[in-house]
């Protein structure tokens, strides 16, 4: 993405309820590096950076020039000139009486579909974080086939899911500190169906939904498919924490009807929400009457053997919390089995809604999942060992081939969220495609099209695939930055250090 001056887009009316105060913006801007550029240009560049990084979402109204000038200790003329630069580059827009708000030169451009279609022959697919099936899967299907005859006299339609499977899922929630019974569980055809059901409960056309920035693309798509409006809340990719101040202010200002969160090894940052933060988030959402849809797809993938915090729903108040789970990451995506958990009344409403979309999940797959859950400890050990090896190999390859990229090593999950030295992720993806490597640029994980300084790389792939792919990614980065392939790279400075 070119961050230079481009013709400004026609201004769009900003959401009037989204704004950022001068102190909060100053905190986001952080300490400025020394620069020979004029103060107005340095300020504009810093604001543009936090927009492109996704820390300052698109559509947020900036502070009035006078207030920001006082907070920063600059003249109003300097702040006004900086806003002029942002408007010229397409990173801000204004209308008399409405103030100035953030935008992007590419805002409104169509977003490509993010479907996990198989990569063509010879293409290395780093765009999707999906592991192959574990050896346990074949045995689970074999056992399921042996049990299937006892279910064949029935219709095969049970839109809530097999009772035995719901009981086992309820036991797992209870083991993790969230007392659950079978009538509080609904089996679904994958986690995405569960996410859609949960969001449909509270969000419709024109409603506001809190989402993470960066966030899981398919979850963001569900919100927009429902006609709801995305309200991004930053997740700090360096500290691997949620911005509670931004979440609280967004909840107060926008009155969201729902929130979509991934608290365990958040996709794509790998952040793990602490128990204390979970409690604060739950209280904030309960105060605003916001239904929380909590995606626990990655909950079993603690690579470093951490003691996991309790489910966010443990801290639920009167407002429903819908907790979503999946077999896709711990077992296999082709199993297409998911589930959700909430209070019994909410689950009954969601079950009725599900019955109008999908009559039931396949019986054979439910039986296979039941067997896999019976050996969950062995399955988790297998998958976590695989992921730990992949994470260590990938971080080592990046340190060797791309030392000017910044990466924080997550304690679990399946991906690394990599900070590029320049906002060129889309160009990198295009250059990598020419070399036979499929990447997804950071903008796909943004609610508003930013995050061009980031790219997500999965470590769920076999290590031999990673070993072949990373040198090609480095070659593509050389093309983007016009460095000769194989040429000597500059040593990273303190701000671009490789963090593990």
C-alpha positions, 0 to 999 in steps of 0.5 A: 500500500502506498502511503504517499499522497494520493487524491482524497476520496469524497468524504463519508459521514462518520459514525457520530458516536465514535470519537477519540479524545486528545489524551487517548490519541496522544497515548496511541501516538506514543513517543515520537522518534527524532526526525528532521521533518517539520512537526506537522509532517511528523504528526501526520506521519504518526497518525497515519501509522496508527491508522495503517496499523489498525490501532486507530480504526477507520471512521473514528472522529479525531479530537478538535484541533485546539484540544489536540494542540494543547494536549501535545504541546504544539501550536494549533497551526501545526495540528491543522497542517497535519490534518491537511496532510492526512486529508490530502493522503486520504487518511482523513476526511472532514465536513463542516460541523462534523469535524475530522475523522479517519479514513483510508485511500482504499476505504470502500474497496471490495474485500476478497472472499477468504475461503479455504479453497485448496491451493493449486499443485505446487503452491505453498499455502500460508494463507490458512491456519489449518492442520492436517488430521491427527492419527486419532481420526481414522480410529475415531471414525472406525469406532463411530461406524461400529456404533452407527447401526443403533442409530439407523432406525431413527430419522437422524435428525436431532437439531440439538445434537446427540445427547451423549455428545452434549453431555460430554461437551458439558462435562468439559465445560464443567472441568474448566470451571463453568458448570454446564448441563446438556440442555445448555449445549447445542451441537453445530456444523462447525464453529462458524455456524455457532458464531452466526447463530450467536450473533443473530441472537442480538445483531441485525441491520444497523446494529453495532457489534464490538469486534477485535482489531485485528480480528478473525476475518470469517467472524467479521464477515458474519457481522457484515452479512447480518447488516450490522456495523463493526466497532473495532476495539484494538488488541495490542500485538506487542503486549498481547493484551486487549485495550480495555479503555477503548473497549469501555469507551466503545461500549459506552458510546455506541451501545453495541448489541453484541460483541465477538471476541476470541480470548484464547490465543486470539486470531491473528495476534495469539494474545491470551486474555487473562482471568482479570481482563475477562472479568472486566470485559464481562462486566463492561459488556453486561453493563451495556447489555451487550451479548458476548459471542466468545469463540473458544476454537483455540482454547485447547492449544496452549503450546507452553503448557500454561494454566488456562484462565476460566471461560469468560462466561464464568464472569457473566452477569444478566446478559447472555454469553454464548461460548463457541467451540470447535473440533477444527483446530484440535482435530480436523477441519474436515470433521465440520463439528462445532458447538455452543454453550449458554444458559438453557433458555438462550440455547433453546432459542438458538436451537429453534433458529438453527432448525430453520437453517440446518436440520442437524449435524451428521450422526457419524461425525458426532459419534467420531467427535465423541470418541475423540473427546474420550481421548482428548488428553492424548489428542491435545498432546499430539497437536500441541507437540506439533505446534510447538515444533512448528512455532520454534522452526518458524520463528527461527526461519524468520530470524534468519531470513527476515530479521527486520520483521518484528514478531512476538512469540505467542504462548499458544494457538497456530499463528505468528502476527508479523510486523513489517518495517513498511506498510506493504503487506498487499504488495508482499502477498502479490510478490509471494504469489508470483513465487508460488506462496499464498499469503493473506495480507494484514488488511484482511484481518482489519474491520476497516481495511488497515493493517497493511504493516502486518502479515499472518504466518501459520505454524500449524503447517509441516516444518518442511513446508515452512522451511521451503516457504520462508526463503521464498517469502524473504525473496518476495520481500526483497522484490517489494523493498527493491533489495537484490535477492540474497543481498546483505540486509541492514541490521535491525534497529532497536525499534525493529528488534526481533522479539521472541 
